[in-house]
Amino acid sequence: MLKNILVISAIVITTILSGCTAETKQNQTQPPLQPIDVAEVLIKPVQTWYTYTTRIESPEEVALMPRISGVITQITFKEGDHVAEGDLLFQLDKRPFAAIVSSLEAQVISAKAAFEQAKSEAKRAARLSERKAISTEQAELRESTLLQRKAQVAALQAQLDAAMLDLEFTSIRSPINGIISRANITKGNNIIAGQSVLTSIVSDKKMYAYFDIDERTWNKSFNNVTAEKKQKVVMQKVGQTTFPYAGYINFIDNRINPSTGTLRVRAVFEESEDQLRTGSFARIKLAANEVTEQIIIPSRAIGTDLKNRFVLTVGENNILQYKLVEVGERYGKYSAIISGLSEGDIIAVNGPARVGPGMPIQPNNVELDITGIAFTLSNANNNNLFAKY
């Protein structure tokens, strides 16, 4: 009897010890919960932003050519410098033109003297004709001579004016304010009127950017836009990660291009720091007029599963859940969610990088920073409109 009691006691003790050992092993092998940054989705009023490519153009561009032929004796500008309207750029040899002016001035003086003599003889002939002292035919001849002398003076004066213009054109001046290129023809070379391109000048106080908006987009989002309303746009150059240049639409073409189904639009950008150069490739963004409230989340929180886009949300007991979403417009590092999420949802901020659906996590609440992000046109007045993406 005693022997049976001892056996039963040993079995019970062994069972208890085995359970404790198993529980200890289980506690030792269960990993701690992974801390994951989470945040509540944002609800923001947004506008759809459209992006177009363009090339920057100057409103005024001049290929400078001479009005007369001659030899360059002086170049007075510094290549690549700013020039003002009226600044002397090239000087041609004046001497041949000055000689022509002097010759014509002498001819005009002689012609005026002959005109005065003809005028005096015509007056005398008129008096004599009244007294019948000379024939009518002689009086008319002197009147005709007077008219010829007057015409001769006018013709020579016109030649003198043209010669003086040619003399003035030996000083080649800038026709606009802007930045000048290099000199294509140097001192000592002969240039030909209307053919030789001496240099080029582009205005630099404002710049244009033309782009084409398809007819469907225009009718949907910009149908009530006019040039007078100065619809705001922003622009970035190649290599830039933000859109630091703010401008507005100042021209809308009067017809849809039937070949492409697009409307040509022009934006203007004020230029005061010599940062915009004609011919540069650029991207333009402009916002649709309609403002709607949408859910905003970080773009990195969105995962891709074959053809689907999804977000991991925090459910009961801090277990991640898989939610399909429809992604809308992107605003810097953030994206709008058209469907799939609701106000109050908590998301995994960094997406499925280290976690997946069904995993329990240790949530670490963070605040989403949307400083400097332009969700609507009213935010588009700062110089850091769109963060890098």
C-alpha positions as CSV (number, residue, x, y, z in Angstrom):
1,M,0.0,0.0,0.0
2,L,2.8,2.4,1.0
3,K,4.6,1.5,-2.2
4,N,1.6,2.5,-4.4
5,I,1.3,5.8,-2.6
6,L,5.0,6.6,-3.2
7,V,4.6,5.7,-7.0
8,I,1.6,8.0,-7.4
9,S,3.4,10.8,-5.6
10,A,6.4,10.5,-7.9
11,I,4.2,10.6,-11.0
12,V,2.4,13.8,-9.8
13,I,5.7,15.5,-9.0
14,T,7.1,14.6,-12.4
15,T,4.0,15.9,-14.2
16,I,4.2,19.2,-12.3
17,L,7.9,19.6,-13.1
18,S,7.4,18.8,-16.8
19,G,4.6,21.5,-17.0
20,C,6.8,24.1,-15.4
21,T,9.7,23.3,-17.7
22,A,7.4,23.5,-20.8
23,E,5.9,26.8,-19.7
24,T,9.4,28.2,-19.0
25,K,10.6,27.1,-22.5
26,Q,7.5,28.7,-24.1
27,N,8.1,32.0,-22.3
28,Q,11.7,31.9,-23.3
29,T,11.0,31.3,-27.1
30,Q,8.1,33.8,-27.5
31,P,9.7,37.0,-29.1
32,P,8.8,40.5,-27.8
33,L,6.3,42.6,-29.9
34,Q,7.9,44.7,-32.5
35,P,7.6,48.5,-32.0
36,I,6.0,50.1,-35.1
37,D,5.4,53.8,-35.8
38,V,1.6,54.4,-36.3
39,A,-0.5,57.5,-36.8
40,E,-4.1,58.5,-37.4
41,V,-5.0,59.4,-41.0
42,L,-5.4,63.1,-41.8
43,I,-8.5,64.7,-43.3
44,K,-7.5,67.7,-45.5
45,P,-9.2,69.9,-48.1
46,V,-7.3,69.2,-51.3
47,Q,-7.2,70.2,-55.0
48,T,-6.1,68.0,-57.8
49,W,-2.7,69.2,-59.2
50,Y,-1.9,68.6,-62.9
51,T,1.7,68.5,-64.1
52,Y,2.9,69.5,-67.6
53,T,6.3,69.8,-69.2
54,T,7.5,72.9,-70.9
55,R,10.5,74.9,-72.0
56,I,11.1,78.4,-70.7
57,E,11.0,81.2,-73.3
58,S,11.9,84.8,-73.2
59,P,9.2,87.3,-74.2
60,E,11.7,89.2,-76.2
61,E,14.6,87.7,-78.2
62,V,16.8,89.6,-80.7
63,A,19.2,88.2,-83.2
64,L,21.2,91.4,-83.6
65,M,22.0,92.2,-87.3
66,P,23.4,95.5,-88.8
67,R,21.2,97.8,-90.9
68,I,24.2,98.8,-93.0
69,S,27.4,97.1,-94.3
70,G,30.7,98.1,-92.9
71,V,33.8,97.2,-90.9
72,I,33.7,96.7,-87.1
73,T,36.1,99.0,-85.3
74,Q,35.0,98.5,-81.7
75,I,33.0,96.1,-79.5
76,T,31.9,97.8,-76.3
77,F,30.1,95.1,-74.3
78,K,31.1,92.3,-72.0
79,E,29.9,88.9,-73.2
80,G,27.1,87.4,-71.0
81,D,26.5,90.8,-69.3
82,H,23.3,92.7,-68.8
83,V,22.6,95.4,-71.3
84,A,20.0,98.2,-71.4
85,E,18.0,99.5,-74.3
86,G,20.2,102.0,-76.2
87,D,23.6,100.8,-75.0
88,L,26.3,100.9,-77.6
89,L,27.4,97.4,-78.5
90,F,29.3,97.6,-81.9
91,Q,30.9,100.5,-83.6
92,L,31.5,100.5,-87.4
93,D,33.9,102.7,-89.3
94,K,32.1,106.0,-89.7
95,R,34.3,107.7,-92.2
96,P,32.7,106.6,-95.5
97,F,29.3,107.5,-94.2
98,A,30.5,110.8,-92.8
99,A,32.0,111.7,-96.3
100,I,28.6,110.9,-98.0
101,V,26.8,113.1,-95.4
102,S,29.3,116.0,-96.1
103,S,28.9,115.7,-99.8
104,L,25.1,115.7,-99.6
105,E,25.1,118.7,-97.2
106,A,27.0,120.7,-99.8
107,Q,24.6,119.6,-102.5
108,V,21.6,120.6,-100.4
109,I,23.2,124.1,-99.8
110,S,23.7,124.5,-103.6
111,A,20.2,123.4,-104.4
112,K,18.7,125.7,-101.8
113,A,20.7,128.6,-103.4
114,A,19.4,127.7,-106.8
115,F,15.9,127.5,-105.4
116,E,16.1,130.9,-103.9
117,Q,17.3,132.3,-107.2
118,A,14.5,130.6,-109.0
119,K,12.0,131.9,-106.5
120,S,13.3,135.5,-107.1
121,E,13.1,135.2,-110.9
122,A,9.6,133.8,-110.7
123,K,8.4,136.7,-108.6
124,R,10.0,139.2,-111.0
125,A,8.5,137.4,-114.0
126,A,5.1,137.6,-112.3
127,R,5.4,141.4,-111.9
128,L,6.6,141.8,-115.5
129,S,3.8,139.6,-116.8
130,E,1.3,141.9,-115.1
131,R,2.7,144.9,-117.1
132,K,2.9,142.8,-120.2
133,A,6.7,143.3,-120.2
134,I,7.4,139.6,-120.9
135,S,5.3,136.9,-122.5
136,T,3.1,134.5,-120.6
137,E,5.2,131.7,-121.9
138,Q,8.4,133.1,-120.3
139,A,6.6,133.7,-117.0
140,E,5.4,130.1,-116.9
141,L,8.9,128.8,-117.7
142,R,10.3,130.6,-114.7
143,E,7.5,129.2,-112.5
144,S,8.3,125.7,-113.7
145,T,12.0,126.2,-113.0
146,L,11.1,127.3,-109.4
147,L,9.1,124.0,-108.9
148,Q,12.0,122.0,-110.3
149,R,14.5,123.7,-107.9
150,K,12.1,123.0,-105.0
151,A,11.8,119.4,-105.9
152,Q,15.6,119.1,-106.2
153,V,16.1,120.5,-102.7
154,A,13.5,118.0,-101.3
155,A,15.2,115.1,-103.1
156,L,18.7,116.0,-101.9
157,Q,17.4,116.6,-98.4
158,A,15.8,113.1,-98.4
159,Q,19.2,111.6,-99.5
160,L,20.9,113.6,-96.8
161,D,18.4,112.3,-94.2
162,A,19.1,108.7,-95.4
163,A,22.8,109.2,-95.3
164,M,22.6,110.6,-91.8
165,L,20.6,107.5,-90.7
166,D,23.3,105.3,-92.2
167,L,25.9,107.3,-90.2
168,E,23.8,106.8,-87.1
169,F,23.5,103.1,-87.8
170,T,27.3,102.8,-87.6
171,S,26.7,102.8,-83.8
172,I,24.9,99.5,-83.2
173,R,22.9,99.7,-80.0
174,S,20.8,97.3,-78.0
175,P,17.1,97.4,-78.9
176,I,15.9,95.8,-75.6
177,N,16.9,95.3,-72.0
178,G,18.3,91.9,-71.4
179,I,21.3,89.5,-71.3
180,I,23.7,89.5,-74.2
181,S,25.4,86.5,-75.7
182,R,28.9,86.3,-77.1
183,A,30.1,88.3,-80.1
184,N,29.8,86.1,-83.2
185,I,31.9,88.5,-85.4
186,T,34.9,90.3,-84.0
187,K,36.7,93.6,-84.5
188,G,38.1,94.2,-88.0
189,N,35.6,92.1,-89.9
190,N,33.3,93.3,-92.6
191,I,29.6,92.8,-91.9
192,I,26.7,92.7,-94.4
193,A,23.5,94.6,-93.8
194,G,20.6,92.4,-92.8
195,Q,22.6,89.2,-93.0
196,S,25.4,89.1,-90.5
197,V,24.2,88.0,-87.0
198,L,26.4,89.9,-84.5
199,T,25.1,88.5,-81.3
200,S,21.8,87.7,-79.5
201,I,20.0,89.3,-76.6
202,V,17.2,87.9,-74.5
203,S,15.0,89.8,-72.0
204,D,15.4,88.7,-68.4
205,K,12.8,90.4,-66.3
206,K,10.1,87.8,-66.9
207,M,9.9,84.4,-68.6
208,Y,7.1,82.6,-70.4
209,A,6.3,78.9,-70.3
210,Y,3.9,77.4,-72.9
211,F,2.1,74.1,-72.3
212,D,-0.8,72.2,-73.7
213,I,-3.8,71.0,-71.7
214,D,-6.0,68.3,-73.1
215,E,-9.6,69.3,-73.9
216,R,-11.2,66.8,-71.4
217,T,-9.0,68.1,-68.5
218,W,-9.7,71.7,-69.4
219,N,-13.4,71.3,-69.6
220,K,-13.5,69.3,-66.3
221,S,-11.2,71.4,-64.1
222,F,-10.4,74.8,-65.7
223,N,-13.4,75.7,-67.9
224,N,-14.1,78.9,-66.0
225,V,-10.4,80.0,-66.0
226,T,-9.6,83.2,-68.0
227,A,-6.3,85.1,-68.5
228,E,-7.7,88.0,-66.4
229,K,-8.1,85.7,-63.4
230,K,-4.3,85.0,-63.3
231,Q,-4.7,81.3,-62.3
232,K,-1.6,80.4,-60.2
233,V,1.0,77.9,-61.2
234,V,4.3,76.7,-59.8
235,M,7.4,75.5,-61.7
236,Q,10.6,73.5,-61.2
237,K,13.7,73.2,-63.4
238,V,15.5,70.0,-64.2
239,G,17.4,68.7,-61.1
240,Q,15.2,70.5,-58.6
241,T,13.2,68.6,-56.0
242,T,10.8,71.4,-55.2
243,F,8.7,73.8,-57.2
244,P,10.2,77.2,-56.0
245,Y,8.9,79.4,-58.9
246,A,5.4,80.9,-58.6
247,G,3.7,82.4,-61.6
248,Y,0.3,82.7,-63.2
249,I,-1.5,82.1,-66.5
250,N,-1.7,85.2,-68.6
251,F,-2.7,83.8,-72.0
252,I,-5.2,81.2,-73.2
253,D,-5.4,80.4,-76.9
254,N,-8.6,81.1,-78.8
255,R,-9.1,77.6,-80.2
256,I,-8.6,73.9,-79.5
257,N,-6.0,72.3,-81.7
258,P,-8.0,69.9,-83.7
259,S,-5.0,67.7,-84.5
260,T,-4.0,67.1,-80.9
261,G,-7.2,68.0,-78.9
262,T,-5.3,70.3,-76.7
263,L,-5.4,74.0,-75.7
264,R,-2.3,76.1,-75.7
265,V,-1.8,78.0,-72.4
266,R,1.0,80.4,-71.3
267,A,2.3,81.1,-67.8
268,V,4.4,84.0,-66.9
269,F,7.1,84.1,-64.2
270,E,8.6,87.3,-62.8
271,E,12.4,87.0,-62.9
272,S,14.6,89.1,-60.7
273,E,17.5,86.8,-59.7
274,D,18.7,85.5,-63.1
275,Q,17.7,81.9,-62.3
276,L,15.5,81.3,-65.3
277,R,17.1,80.9,-68.7
278,T,15.4,80.7,-72.0
279,G,15.4,77.2,-73.5
280,S,15.4,75.4,-70.1
281,F,13.3,72.3,-69.7
282,A,10.8,72.6,-66.8
283,R,7.7,71.1,-65.1
284,I,4.6,73.1,-64.3
285,K,1.9,72.3,-61.8
286,L,-1.5,73.9,-61.6
287,A,-4.4,73.1,-59.3
288,A,-8.0,72.4,-60.3
289,N,-10.6,74.8,-59.0
290,E,-12.7,72.2,-57.1
291,V,-11.7,71.7,-53.5
292,T,-12.7,68.4,-51.7
293,E,-11.8,66.8,-48.4
294,Q,-9.8,63.6,-48.6
295,I,-7.9,61.3,-46.4
296,I,-4.1,62.0,-46.5
297,I,-1.4,59.5,-45.5
298,P,2.3,59.2,-46.1
299,S,3.1,57.7,-49.5
300,R,5.5,55.3,-47.9
301,A,2.6,53.8,-45.9
302,I,1.2,52.4,-49.2
303,G,2.2,48.9,-50.2
304,T,1.8,47.1,-53.6
305,D,0.4,43.6,-53.9
306,L,0.5,42.5,-57.5
307,K,-2.1,44.9,-59.1
308,N,-3.5,46.1,-55.7
309,R,-2.5,49.0,-53.5
310,F,-3.0,48.4,-49.7
311,V,-2.4,49.9,-46.3
312,L,-1.8,48.2,-43.0
313,T,-4.1,49.5,-40.3
314,V,-4.0,48.8,-36.5
315,G,-7.0,46.7,-35.4
316,E,-8.1,45.0,-32.1
317,N,-5.3,43.8,-29.8
318,N,-2.9,45.9,-31.9
319,I,-3.0,43.4,-34.8
320,L,-2.2,44.7,-38.3
321,Q,-5.0,44.4,-40.8
322,Y,-4.8,44.5,-44.7
323,K,-6.9,47.1,-46.4
324,L,-7.2,47.7,-50.1
325,V,-7.1,51.4,-51.1
326,E,-7.6,53.5,-54.2
327,V,-4.8,56.1,-54.3
328,G,-5.4,59.6,-55.6
329,E,-3.2,62.7,-56.1
330,R,0.2,62.9,-54.6
331,Y,1.3,66.0,-52.6
332,G,5.0,65.9,-51.9
333,K,5.6,62.9,-49.6
334,Y,1.9,62.4,-49.0
335,S,-0.9,60.8,-51.0
336,A,-4.7,61.2,-51.0
337,I,-6.8,58.1,-50.5
338,I,-10.0,58.0,-52.5
339,S,-11.4,54.9,-51.0
340,G,-10.5,52.1,-48.5
341,L,-9.8,54.1,-45.4
342,S,-12.0,56.0,-43.0
343,E,-11.6,58.9,-40.6
344,G,-10.0,57.7,-37.4
345,D,-8.2,54.8,-38.9
346,I,-4.7,54.2,-37.5
347,I,-2.1,53.1,-40.0
348,A,1.4,51.7,-40.0
349,V,3.3,54.8,-41.1
350,N,6.2,53.0,-42.8
351,G,4.0,50.5,-44.6
352,P,4.8,46.8,-45.0
353,A,8.6,47.3,-44.9
354,R,9.1,45.1,-41.7
355,V,5.6,43.9,-40.9
356,G,2.7,42.2,-42.5
357,P,-1.1,41.7,-42.0
358,G,-2.0,39.6,-39.0
359,M,1.1,40.5,-37.0
360,P,0.7,41.8,-33.4
361,I,2.8,45.0,-32.8
362,Q,3.7,47.4,-30.2
363,P,2.3,50.7,-31.6
364,N,4.4,53.9,-31.3
365,N,2.2,56.9,-32.0
366,V,3.8,59.6,-34.1
367,E,2.6,62.9,-35.5
368,L,2.5,63.4,-39.3
369,D,4.4,66.5,-40.4
370,I,2.8,68.3,-43.3
371,T,4.7,71.5,-43.0
372,G,5.2,73.2,-46.4
373,I,2.9,70.8,-48.4
374,A,0.5,72.6,-50.8
375,F,-2.7,70.7,-50.7
376,T,-4.7,73.6,-52.1
377,L,-4.0,76.7,-54.2
378,S,-4.2,78.9,-51.1
379,N,-1.1,77.1,-49.8
380,A,0.9,77.8,-52.9
381,N,2.4,81.1,-51.8
382,N,5.5,79.8,-50.1
383,N,8.7,78.9,-51.9
384,N,8.9,75.2,-50.8
385,L,5.7,74.0,-52.2
386,F,6.4,70.3,-52.9
387,A,8.8,68.2,-51.0
388,K,11.0,65.7,-52.8
389,Y,9.3,62.6,-54.2
